Amino acid sequence: MRQVAESAGGVRIAYEKDGSGGGPALVLVHGWCCDRSFFAPQHEHFAEERAVVSLDLRGHGGSDRPDPGVPGS
């Protein structure tokens, strides 16, 4: 399920968190031209045994795409 967190600069970052279990959470971060859906199969697989977080970097997928002409956005 998509959730949103707000960064210190006010940019909204979309992410999904599933699973539970011992040990640290597994965080999946996509590359340059993708979004969090790129890791959907891995997210589902690893969430069976541990906490998994997949996120959309700024300007990708469901995260805010700030205006490059506005300082601080």
PDB file of N, CA, C and O in Angstrom:
ATOM      1  N   MET A   1       0.831  -1.181   0.000  1.00  0.00           N
ATOM      2  CA  MET A   1       0.000   0.000   0.000  1.00  0.00           C
ATOM      3  C   MET A   1       0.875   1.244   0.000  1.00  0.00           C
ATOM      4  O   MET A   1       1.802   1.353   0.803  1.00  0.00           O
ATOM      5  N   ARG A   2       0.588   2.178  -0.891  1.00  0.00           N
ATOM      6  CA  ARG A   2       1.381   3.398  -1.028  1.00  0.00           C
ATOM      7  C   ARG A   2       1.179   4.309   0.175  1.00  0.00           C
ATOM      8  O   ARG A   2       0.053   4.564   0.601  1.00  0.00           O
ATOM      9  N   GLN A   3       2.284   4.789   0.706  1.00  0.00           N
ATOM     10  CA  GLN A   3       2.278   5.761   1.794  1.00  0.00           C
ATOM     11  C   GLN A   3       3.153   6.924   1.371  1.00  0.00           C
ATOM     12  O   GLN A   3       3.913   6.817   0.408  1.00  0.00           O
ATOM     13  N   VAL A   4       3.051   8.032   2.083  1.00  0.00           N
ATOM     14  CA  VAL A   4       3.835   9.217   1.734  1.00  0.00           C
ATOM     15  C   VAL A   4       4.471   9.802   2.986  1.00  0.00           C
ATOM     16  O   VAL A   4       3.829   9.914   4.031  1.00  0.00           O
ATOM     17  N   ALA A   5       5.740  10.172   2.866  1.00  0.00           N
ATOM     18  CA  ALA A   5       6.460  10.877   3.924  1.00  0.00           C
ATOM     19  C   ALA A   5       6.916  12.209   3.348  1.00  0.00           C
ATOM     20  O   ALA A   5       7.186  12.312   2.151  1.00  0.00           O
ATOM     21  N   GLU A   6       7.003  13.222   4.190  1.00  0.00           N
ATOM     22  CA  GLU A   6       7.438  14.534   3.716  1.00  0.00           C
ATOM     23  C   GLU A   6       8.876  14.763   4.156  1.00  0.00           C
ATOM     24  O   GLU A   6       9.214  14.590   5.327  1.00  0.00           O
ATOM     25  N   SER A   7       9.726  15.158   3.199  1.00  0.00           N
ATOM     26  CA  SER A   7      11.129  15.421   3.510  1.00  0.00           C
ATOM     27  C   SER A   7      11.265  16.768   4.209  1.00  0.00           C
ATOM     28  O   SER A   7      10.301  17.528   4.307  1.00  0.00           O
ATOM     29  N   ALA A   8      12.464  17.054   4.693  1.00  0.00           N
ATOM     30  CA  ALA A   8      12.713  18.324   5.382  1.00  0.00           C
ATOM     31  C   ALA A   8      12.400  19.515   4.489  1.00  0.00           C
ATOM     32  O   ALA A   8      11.995  20.566   4.987  1.00  0.00           O
ATOM     33  N   GLY A   9      12.580  19.373   3.176  1.00  0.00           N
ATOM     34  CA  GLY A   9      12.304  20.461   2.249  1.00  0.00           C
ATOM     35  C   GLY A   9      10.864  20.513   1.783  1.00  0.00           C
ATOM     36  O   GLY A   9      10.521  21.329   0.927  1.00  0.00           O
ATOM     37  N   GLY A  10      10.007  19.646   2.336  1.00  0.00           N
ATOM     38  CA  GLY A  10       8.592  19.645   1.968  1.00  0.00           C
ATOM     39  C   GLY A  10       8.254  18.791   0.763  1.00  0.00           C
ATOM     40  O   GLY A  10       7.112  18.804   0.306  1.00  0.00           O
ATOM     41  N   VAL A  11       9.215  18.051   0.236  1.00  0.00           N
ATOM     42  CA  VAL A  11       8.971  17.185  -0.915  1.00  0.00           C
ATOM     43  C   VAL A  11       8.344  15.881  -0.412  1.00  0.00           C
ATOM     44  O   VAL A  11       8.862  15.258   0.515  1.00  0.00           O
ATOM     45  N   ARG A  12       7.240  15.474  -1.019  1.00  0.00           N
ATOM     46  CA  ARG A  12       6.554  14.251  -0.620  1.00  0.00           C
ATOM     47  C   ARG A  12       7.189  13.053  -1.323  1.00  0.00           C
ATOM     48  O   ARG A  12       7.296  13.026  -2.549  1.00  0.00           O
ATOM     49  N   ILE A  13       7.611  12.058  -0.529  1.00  0.00           N
ATOM     50  CA  ILE A  13       8.272  10.857  -1.026  1.00  0.00           C
ATOM     51  C   ILE A  13       7.332   9.665  -0.836  1.00  0.00           C
ATOM     52  O   ILE A  13       6.915   9.367   0.283  1.00  0.00           O
ATOM     53  N   ALA A  14       7.006   8.994  -1.930  1.00  0.00           N
ATOM     54  CA  ALA A  14       6.115   7.832  -1.884  1.00  0.00           C
ATOM     55  C   ALA A  14       6.917   6.575  -1.558  1.00  0.00           C
ATOM     56  O   ALA A  14       8.049   6.403  -2.010  1.00  0.00           O
ATOM     57  N   TYR A  15       6.297   5.699  -0.759  1.00  0.00           N
ATOM     58  CA  TYR A  15       6.958   4.438  -0.418  1.00  0.00           C
ATOM     59  C   TYR A  15       5.923   3.380  -0.074  1.00  0.00           C
ATOM     60  O   TYR A  15       4.751   3.683   0.150  1.00  0.00           O
ATOM     61  N   GLU A  16       6.374   2.144  -0.038  1.00  0.00           N
ATOM     62  CA  GLU A  16       5.569   1.011   0.410  1.00  0.00           C
ATOM     63  C   GLU A  16       6.348   0.282   1.487  1.00  0.00           C
ATOM     64  O   GLU A  16       7.560   0.099   1.373  1.00  0.00           O
ATOM     65  N   LYS A  17       5.641  -0.137   2.545  1.00  0.00           N
ATOM     66  CA  LYS A  17       6.276  -0.898   3.618  1.00  0.00           C
ATOM     67  C   LYS A  17       5.392  -2.101   3.912  1.00  0.00           C
ATOM     68  O   LYS A  17       4.192  -1.962   4.146  1.00  0.00           O
ATOM     69  N   ASP A  18       5.994  -3.276   3.897  1.00  0.00           N
ATOM     70  CA  ASP A  18       5.272  -4.518   4.167  1.00  0.00           C
ATOM     71  C   ASP A  18       6.166  -5.443   4.979  1.00  0.00           C
ATOM     72  O   ASP A  18       7.361  -5.200   5.144  1.00  0.00           O
ATOM     73  N   GLY A  19       5.553  -6.510   5.483  1.00  0.00           N
ATOM     74  CA  GLY A  19       6.291  -7.543   6.189  1.00  0.00           C
ATOM     75  C   GLY A  19       6.628  -7.160   7.609  1.00  0.00           C
ATOM     76  O   GLY A  19       6.328  -6.059   8.071  1.00  0.00           O
ATOM     77  N   SER A  20       7.256  -8.090   8.283  1.00  0.00           N
ATOM     78  CA  SER A  20       7.720  -7.892   9.650  1.00  0.00           C
ATOM     79  C   SER A  20       8.737  -8.981   9.942  1.00  0.00           C
ATOM     80  O   SER A  20       9.089  -9.766   9.062  1.00  0.00           O
ATOM     81  N   GLY A  21       9.195  -9.022  11.149  1.00  0.00           N
ATOM     82  CA  GLY A  21      10.159 -10.051  11.507  1.00  0.00           C
ATOM     83  C   GLY A  21      11.405  -9.447  12.109  1.00  0.00           C
ATOM     84  O   GLY A  21      11.566  -8.229  12.189  1.00  0.00           O
ATOM     85  N   GLY A  22      12.276 -10.333  12.527  1.00  0.00           N
ATOM     86  CA  GLY A  22      13.490  -9.883  13.177  1.00  0.00           C
ATOM     87  C   GLY A  22      14.489  -9.289  12.208  1.00  0.00           C
ATOM     88  O   GLY A  22      14.392  -9.466  10.994  1.00  0.00           O
ATOM     89  N   GLY A  23      15.429  -8.596  12.759  1.00  0.00           N
ATOM     90  CA  GLY A  23      16.490  -8.002  11.950  1.00  0.00           C
ATOM     91  C   GLY A  23      16.089  -6.681  11.351  1.00  0.00           C
ATOM     92  O   GLY A  23      14.930  -6.274  11.426  1.00  0.00           O
ATOM     93  N   PRO A  24      17.050  -6.017  10.758  1.00  0.00           N
ATOM     94  CA  PRO A  24      16.768  -4.710  10.160  1.00  0.00           C
ATOM     95  C   PRO A  24      15.890  -4.838   8.917  1.00  0.00           C
ATOM     96  O   PRO A  24      15.856  -5.883   8.268  1.00  0.00           O
ATOM     97  N   ALA A  25      15.190  -3.766   8.603  1.00  0.00           N
ATOM     98  CA  ALA A  25      14.359  -3.735   7.394  1.00  0.00           C
ATOM     99  C   ALA A  25      15.255  -3.726   6.160  1.00  0.00           C
ATOM    100  O   ALA A  25      16.369  -3.203   6.189  1.00  0.00           O
ATOM    101  N   LEU A  26      14.759  -4.305   5.092  1.00  0.00           N
ATOM    102  CA  LEU A  26      15.428  -4.279   3.800  1.00  0.00           C
ATOM    103  C   LEU A  26      14.860  -3.082   3.042  1.00  0.00           C
ATOM    104  O   LEU A  26      13.645  -2.993   2.862  1.00  0.00           O
ATOM    105  N   VAL A  27      15.708  -2.164   2.597  1.00  0.00           N
ATOM    106  CA  VAL A  27      15.270  -0.968   1.877  1.00  0.00           C
ATOM    107  C   VAL A  27      15.691  -1.103   0.417  1.00  0.00           C
ATOM    108  O   VAL A  27      16.873  -1.268   0.116  1.00  0.00           O
ATOM    109  N   LEU A  28      14.706  -1.032  -0.492  1.00  0.00           N
ATOM    110  CA  LEU A  28      14.962  -1.182  -1.925  1.00  0.00           C
ATOM    111  C   LEU A  28      14.863   0.196  -2.586  1.00  0.00           C
ATOM    112  O   LEU A  28      13.823   0.852  -2.525  1.00  0.00           O
ATOM    113  N   VAL A  29      15.958   0.622  -3.217  1.00  0.00           N
ATOM    114  CA  VAL A  29      16.028   1.948  -3.851  1.00  0.00           C
ATOM    115  C   VAL A  29      16.335   1.747  -5.332  1.00  0.00           C
ATOM    116  O   VAL A  29      17.354   1.157  -5.691  1.00  0.00           O
ATOM    117  N   HIS A  30      15.447   2.243  -6.181  1.00  0.00           N
ATOM    118  CA  HIS A  30      15.590   2.065  -7.631  1.00  0.00           C
ATOM    119  C   HIS A  30      16.684   2.951  -8.214  1.00  0.00           C
ATOM    120  O   HIS A  30      17.199   3.850  -7.550  1.00  0.00           O
ATOM    121  N   GLY A  31      17.025   2.678  -9.462  1.00  0.00           N
ATOM    122  CA  GLY A  31      18.018   3.469 -10.187  1.00  0.00           C
ATOM    123  C   GLY A  31      17.403   4.650 -10.916  1.00  0.00           C
ATOM    124  O   GLY A  31      16.252   5.014 -10.677  1.00  0.00           O
ATOM    125  N   TRP A  32      18.172   5.234 -11.794  1.00  0.00           N
ATOM    126  CA  TRP A  32      17.879   6.497 -12.457  1.00  0.00           C
ATOM    127  C   TRP A  32      16.527   6.562 -13.162  1.00  0.00           C
ATOM    128  O   TRP A  32      15.796   7.531 -12.952  1.00  0.00           O
ATOM    129  N   CYS A  33      16.168   5.615 -13.961  1.00  0.00           N
ATOM    130  CA  CYS A  33      14.958   5.741 -14.788  1.00  0.00           C
ATOM    131  C   CYS A  33      13.851   4.757 -14.393  1.00  0.00           C
ATOM    132  O   CYS A  33      13.132   4.260 -15.261  1.00  0.00           O
ATOM    133  N   CYS A  34      13.708   4.474 -13.108  1.00  0.00           N
ATOM    134  CA  CYS A  34      12.705   3.512 -12.641  1.00  0.00           C
ATOM    135  C   CYS A  34      11.859   4.142 -11.537  1.00  0.00           C
ATOM    136  O   CYS A  34      11.951   5.341 -11.271  1.00  0.00           O
ATOM    137  N   ASP A  35      11.050   3.325 -10.914  1.00  0.00           N
ATOM    138  CA  ASP A  35      10.336   3.697  -9.703  1.00  0.00           C
ATOM    139  C   ASP A  35      10.255   2.458  -8.820  1.00  0.00           C
ATOM    140  O   ASP A  35      10.834   1.423  -9.148  1.00  0.00           O
ATOM    141  N   ARG A  36       9.537   2.558  -7.698  1.00  0.00           N
ATOM    142  CA  ARG A  36       9.536   1.443  -6.746  1.00  0.00           C
ATOM    143  C   ARG A  36       8.942   0.164  -7.325  1.00  0.00           C
ATOM    144  O   ARG A  36       9.229  -0.922  -6.821  1.00  0.00           O
ATOM    145  N   SER A  37       8.124   0.262  -8.367  1.00  0.00           N
ATOM    146  CA  SER A  37       7.518  -0.934  -8.963  1.00  0.00           C
ATOM    147  C   SER A  37       8.569  -1.857  -9.579  1.00  0.00           C
ATOM    148  O   SER A  37       8.306  -3.041  -9.789  1.00  0.00           O
ATOM    149  N   PHE A  38       9.754  -1.327  -9.869  1.00  0.00           N
ATOM    150  CA  PHE A  38      10.841  -2.125 -10.428  1.00  0.00           C
ATOM    151  C   PHE A  38      11.180  -3.311  -9.520  1.00  0.00           C
ATOM    152  O   PHE A  38      11.550  -4.385  -9.995  1.00  0.00           O
ATOM    153  N   PHE A  39      11.046  -3.100  -8.202  1.00  0.00           N
ATOM    154  CA  PHE A  39      11.382  -4.137  -7.228  1.00  0.00           C
ATOM    155  C   PHE A  39      10.169  -4.896  -6.711  1.00  0.00           C
ATOM    156  O   PHE A  39      10.285  -5.578  -5.693  1.00  0.00           O
ATOM    157  N   ALA A  40       9.028  -4.814  -7.348  1.00  0.00           N
ATOM    158  CA  ALA A  40       7.808  -5.461  -6.845  1.00  0.00           C
ATOM    159  C   ALA A  40       7.998  -6.951  -6.553  1.00  0.00           C
ATOM    160  O   ALA A  40       7.584  -7.404  -5.486  1.00  0.00           O
ATOM    161  N   PRO A  41       8.605  -7.735  -7.452  1.00  0.00           N
ATOM    162  CA  PRO A  41       8.778  -9.165  -7.142  1.00  0.00           C
ATOM    163  C   PRO A  41       9.674  -9.397  -5.916  1.00  0.00           C
ATOM    164  O   PRO A  41       9.370 -10.255  -5.087  1.00  0.00           O
ATOM    165  N   GLN A  42      10.760  -8.651  -5.796  1.00  0.00           N
ATOM    166  CA  GLN A  42      11.655  -8.805  -4.651  1.00  0.00           C
ATOM    167  C   GLN A  42      10.972  -8.336  -3.368  1.00  0.00           C
ATOM    168  O   GLN A  42      11.107  -8.964  -2.318  1.00  0.00           O
ATOM    169  N   HIS A  43      10.237  -7.223  -3.464  1.00  0.00           N
ATOM    170  CA  HIS A  43       9.515  -6.684  -2.310  1.00  0.00           C
ATOM    171  C   HIS A  43       8.565  -7.746  -1.754  1.00  0.00           C
ATOM    172  O   HIS A  43       8.555  -8.011  -0.552  1.00  0.00           O
ATOM    173  N   GLU A  44       7.786  -8.339  -2.621  1.00  0.00           N
ATOM    174  CA  GLU A  44       6.820  -9.364  -2.215  1.00  0.00           C
ATOM    175  C   GLU A  44       7.529 -10.583  -1.606  1.00  0.00           C
ATOM    176  O   GLU A  44       7.115 -11.098  -0.567  1.00  0.00           O
ATOM    177  N   HIS A  45       8.591 -11.028  -2.260  1.00  0.00           N
ATOM    178  CA  HIS A  45       9.325 -12.215  -1.784  1.00  0.00           C
ATOM    179  C   HIS A  45       9.902 -11.997  -0.384  1.00  0.00           C
ATOM    180  O   HIS A  45       9.665 -12.806   0.513  1.00  0.00           O
ATOM    181  N   PHE A  46      10.650 -10.923  -0.191  1.00  0.00           N
ATOM    182  CA  PHE A  46      11.330 -10.705   1.080  1.00  0.00           C
ATOM    183  C   PHE A  46      10.370 -10.306   2.195  1.00  0.00           C
ATOM    184  O   PHE A  46      10.674 -10.527   3.368  1.00  0.00           O
ATOM    185  N   ALA A  47       9.211  -9.720   1.860  1.00  0.00           N
ATOM    186  CA  ALA A  47       8.239  -9.325   2.887  1.00  0.00           C
ATOM    187  C   ALA A  47       7.626 -10.524   3.599  1.00  0.00           C
ATOM    188  O   ALA A  47       6.988 -10.361   4.640  1.00  0.00           O
ATOM    189  N   GLU A  48       7.806 -11.718   3.061  1.00  0.00           N
ATOM    190  CA  GLU A  48       7.301 -12.916   3.728  1.00  0.00           C
ATOM    191  C   GLU A  48       8.064 -13.206   5.019  1.00  0.00           C
ATOM    192  O   GLU A  48       7.537 -13.873   5.909  1.00  0.00           O
ATOM    193  N   GLU A  49       9.303 -12.711   5.130  1.00  0.00           N
ATOM    194  CA  GLU A  49      10.133 -13.025   6.287  1.00  0.00           C
ATOM    195  C   GLU A  49      10.685 -11.827   7.033  1.00  0.00           C
ATOM    196  O   GLU A  49      11.224 -11.988   8.127  1.00  0.00           O
ATOM    197  N   ARG A  50      10.566 -10.621   6.473  1.00  0.00           N
ATOM    198  CA  ARG A  50      11.148  -9.439   7.125  1.00  0.00           C
ATOM    199  C   ARG A  50      10.450  -8.172   6.669  1.00  0.00           C
ATOM    200  O   ARG A  50       9.677  -8.197   5.712  1.00  0.00           O
ATOM    201  N   ALA A  51      10.713  -7.079   7.340  1.00  0.00           N
ATOM    202  CA  ALA A  51      10.168  -5.783   6.930  1.00  0.00           C
ATOM    203  C   ALA A  51      10.906  -5.315   5.670  1.00  0.00           C
ATOM    204  O   ALA A  51      12.131  -5.401   5.586  1.00  0.00           O
ATOM    205  N   VAL A  52      10.145  -4.825   4.702  1.00  0.00           N
ATOM    206  CA  VAL A  52      10.707  -4.350   3.431  1.00  0.00           C
ATOM    207  C   VAL A  52      10.103  -2.994   3.108  1.00  0.00           C
ATOM    208  O   VAL A  52       8.895  -2.797   3.236  1.00  0.00           O
ATOM    209  N   VAL A  53      10.949  -2.058   2.690  1.00  0.00           N
ATOM    210  CA  VAL A  53      10.502  -0.729   2.270  1.00  0.00           C
ATOM    211  C   VAL A  53      11.029  -0.482   0.867  1.00  0.00           C
ATOM    212  O   VAL A  53      12.225  -0.624   0.613  1.00  0.00           O
ATOM    213  N   SER A  54      10.128  -0.108  -0.052  1.00  0.00           N
ATOM    214  CA  SER A  54      10.503   0.302  -1.412  1.00  0.00           C
ATOM    215  C   SER A  54      10.061   1.747  -1.572  1.00  0.00           C
ATOM    216  O   SER A  54       8.938   2.094  -1.207  1.00  0.00           O
ATOM    217  N   LEU A  55      10.923   2.588  -2.108  1.00  0.00           N
ATOM    218  CA  LEU A  55      10.561   4.000  -2.210  1.00  0.00           C
ATOM    219  C   LEU A  55      10.763   4.533  -3.621  1.00  0.00           C
ATOM    220  O   LEU A  55      11.516   3.979  -4.422  1.00  0.00           O
ATOM    221  N   ASP A  56      10.062   5.631  -3.893  1.00  0.00           N
ATOM    222  CA  ASP A  56      10.248   6.373  -5.141  1.00  0.00           C
ATOM    223  C   ASP A  56      11.124   7.575  -4.825  1.00  0.00           C
ATOM    224  O   ASP A  56      10.752   8.420  -4.012  1.00  0.00           O
ATOM    225  N   LEU A  57      12.276   7.653  -5.460  1.00  0.00           N
ATOM    226  CA  LEU A  57      13.127   8.815  -5.267  1.00  0.00           C
ATOM    227  C   LEU A  57      12.423  10.076  -5.756  1.00  0.00           C
ATOM    228  O   LEU A  57      11.483  10.004  -6.548  1.00  0.00           O
ATOM    229  N   ARG A  58      12.875  11.210  -5.287  1.00  0.00           N
ATOM    230  CA  ARG A  58      12.325  12.507  -5.677  1.00  0.00           C
ATOM    231  C   ARG A  58      12.256  12.618  -7.197  1.00  0.00           C
ATOM    232  O   ARG A  58      13.247  12.396  -7.893  1.00  0.00           O
ATOM    233  N   GLY A  59      11.074  12.964  -7.701  1.00  0.00           N
ATOM    234  CA  GLY A  59      10.887  13.123  -9.137  1.00  0.00           C
ATOM    235  C   GLY A  59      10.550  11.840  -9.875  1.00  0.00           C
ATOM    236  O   GLY A  59      10.452  11.853 -11.102  1.00  0.00           O
ATOM    237  N   HIS A  60      10.372  10.741  -9.174  1.00  0.00           N
ATOM    238  CA  HIS A  60      10.078   9.448  -9.791  1.00  0.00           C
ATOM    239  C   HIS A  60       8.783   8.886  -9.225  1.00  0.00           C
ATOM    240  O   HIS A  60       8.430   9.165  -8.079  1.00  0.00           O
ATOM    241  N   GLY A  61       8.072   8.092 -10.029  1.00  0.00           N
ATOM    242  CA  GLY A  61       6.871   7.400  -9.570  1.00  0.00           C
ATOM    243  C   GLY A  61       5.880   8.309  -8.880  1.00  0.00           C
ATOM    244  O   GLY A  61       5.469   9.325  -9.441  1.00  0.00           O
ATOM    245  N   GLY A  62       5.489   7.949  -7.651  1.00  0.00           N
ATOM    246  CA  GLY A  62       4.496   8.702  -6.902  1.00  0.00           C
ATOM    247  C   GLY A  62       5.062   9.824  -6.057  1.00  0.00           C
ATOM    248  O   GLY A  62       4.305  10.492  -5.353  1.00  0.00           O
ATOM    249  N   SER A  63       6.376  10.059  -6.100  1.00  0.00           N
ATOM    250  CA  SER A  63       6.983  11.142  -5.330  1.00  0.00           C
ATOM    251  C   SER A  63       6.866  12.467  -6.077  1.00  0.00           C
ATOM    252  O   SER A  63       6.718  12.502  -7.299  1.00  0.00           O
ATOM    253  N   ASP A  64       6.938  13.564  -5.306  1.00  0.00           N
ATOM    254  CA  ASP A  64       6.854  14.900  -5.902  1.00  0.00           C
ATOM    255  C   ASP A  64       7.956  15.113  -6.928  1.00  0.00           C
ATOM    256  O   ASP A  64       9.065  14.593  -6.810  1.00  0.00           O
ATOM    257  N   ARG A  65       7.610  15.885  -7.919  1.00  0.00           N
ATOM    258  CA  ARG A  65       8.551  16.294  -8.959  1.00  0.00           C
ATOM    259  C   ARG A  65       8.663  17.813  -8.864  1.00  0.00           C
ATOM    260  O   ARG A  65       7.973  18.531  -9.587  1.00  0.00           O
ATOM    261  N   PRO A  66       9.532  18.309  -7.973  1.00  0.00           N
ATOM    262  CA  PRO A  66       9.636  19.752  -7.754  1.00  0.00           C
ATOM    263  C   PRO A  66      10.021  20.518  -9.004  1.00  0.00           C
ATOM    264  O   PRO A  66      10.676  19.984  -9.899  1.00  0.00           O
ATOM    265  N   ASP A  67       9.613  21.757  -9.054  1.00  0.00           N
ATOM    266  CA  ASP A  67       9.940  22.640 -10.175  1.00  0.00           C
ATOM    267  C   ASP A  67      11.414  23.026 -10.091  1.00  0.00           C
ATOM    268  O   ASP A  67      11.820  23.642  -9.106  1.00  0.00           O
ATOM    269  N   PRO A  68      12.235  22.682 -11.098  1.00  0.00           N
ATOM    270  CA  PRO A  68      13.664  22.981 -11.022  1.00  0.00           C
ATOM    271  C   PRO A  68      13.965  24.477 -11.012  1.00  0.00           C
ATOM    272  O   PRO A  68      15.072  24.877 -10.650  1.00  0.00           O
ATOM    273  N   GLY A  69      12.999  25.312 -11.403  1.00  0.00           N
ATOM    274  CA  GLY A  69      13.217  26.753 -11.415  1.00  0.00           C
ATOM    275  C   GLY A  69      12.930  27.429 -10.093  1.00  0.00           C
ATOM    276  O   GLY A  69      13.122  28.638  -9.960  1.00  0.00           O
ATOM    277  N   VAL A  70      12.468  26.661  -9.102  1.00  0.00           N
ATOM    278  CA  VAL A  70      12.130  27.233  -7.784  1.00  0.00           C
ATOM    279  C   VAL A  70      13.186  26.790  -6.783  1.00  0.00           C
ATOM    280  O   VAL A  70      13.290  25.603  -6.474  1.00  0.00           O
ATOM    281  N   PRO A  71      13.980  27.746  -6.268  1.00  0.00           N
ATOM    282  CA  PRO A  71      15.033  27.391  -5.293  1.00  0.00           C
ATOM    283  C   PRO A  71      14.432  26.696  -4.075  1.00  0.00           C
ATOM    284  O   PRO A  71      13.389  27.105  -3.565  1.00  0.00           O
ATOM    285  N   GLY A  72      15.102  25.642  -3.618  1.00  0.00           N
ATOM    286  CA  GLY A  72      14.669  24.929  -2.433  1.00  0.00           C
ATOM    287  C   GLY A  72      13.545  23.949  -2.653  1.00  0.00           C
ATOM    288  O   GLY A  72      13.101  23.310  -1.699  1.00  0.00           O
ATOM    289  N   SER A  73      13.059  23.803  -3.894  1.00  0.00           N
ATOM    290  CA  SER A  73      11.958  22.863  -4.127  1.00  0.00           C
ATOM    291  C   SER A  73      12.476  21.493  -4.464  1.00  0.00           C
ATOM    292  O   SER A  73      11.689  20.574  -4.692  1.00  0.00           O
TER     293      SER A  73
END
